């Protein structure tokens, strides 16, 4: 069993029903955190993750909410507070992708992707930060991606969203750093996941990362777990690249 260093803490994980979100929920639960699994479209999958958490000795609830909808976000956070008393870890994992040629992309599609990553995180942070401030401790981890650092064809909406999310992450790190709250980003590379058709295939790997393979969702979850640890209070405002060495920028 993992060290229970997050016992007594509660983590809200958006997009927690599958892939990276599911792995994060299970990893934080194994570390002792209570888990709120947010989903919008797949409650059955979220319920299955909650069952996995409970089967492993943890506590979990499912919250169906659209993070773009501010009212639903605040209702979800209040429900989590009623259940567990406090939310002091927020993982902004939910996102949208899709492949669209830029000149064929309508503004609604562009804004829709940005709204989830950027506006959704804005609402989530405003809903959870007051509890963290009151507790004098908190962890926010956002999920970025290698694509906006290296560029990727037909994903102007997604790259713009992740670039904006990086700015928000760093802004919150600076503003709340003296209140016991850290805010960081984990930026995955090419990860082996079950991908919906709308997300498109992974880009061709003309150049292999130095490790010579795709990453796993558990490797991303492990990095999130590290940033949430109470012992890592001096790590904030950082982008943790987890990409097998594919991107070696700072």
LINGI-V929561 format. One record per run of one state. SS is the DSSP state (A for helix, B for strand, O for the rest). FROM is the first residue (numbers start at 1). LEN is the number of residues. Records with the same first field share a line. If there is no record, write none. Layout:
# LINGI-V929561
SS=FROM-LEN / FROM-LEN
This chain:
# LINGI-V929561
O=1-9 / 14-5 / 31-3 / 40-3 / 56-4 / 65-5 / 85-4 / 93-9 / 105-2 / 136-2 / 144-3 / 151-5 / 180-1 / 189-2 / 192-5 / 200-15 / 216-1 / 229-1 / 233-6 / 243-8
B=10-4 / 34-6 / 60-5 / 89-4 / 138-6 / 181-8 / 191-1 / 215-1 / 239-4
A=19-12 / 43-13 / 70-15 / 102-3 / 107-29 / 147-4 / 156-24 / 197-3 / 217-12 / 230-3
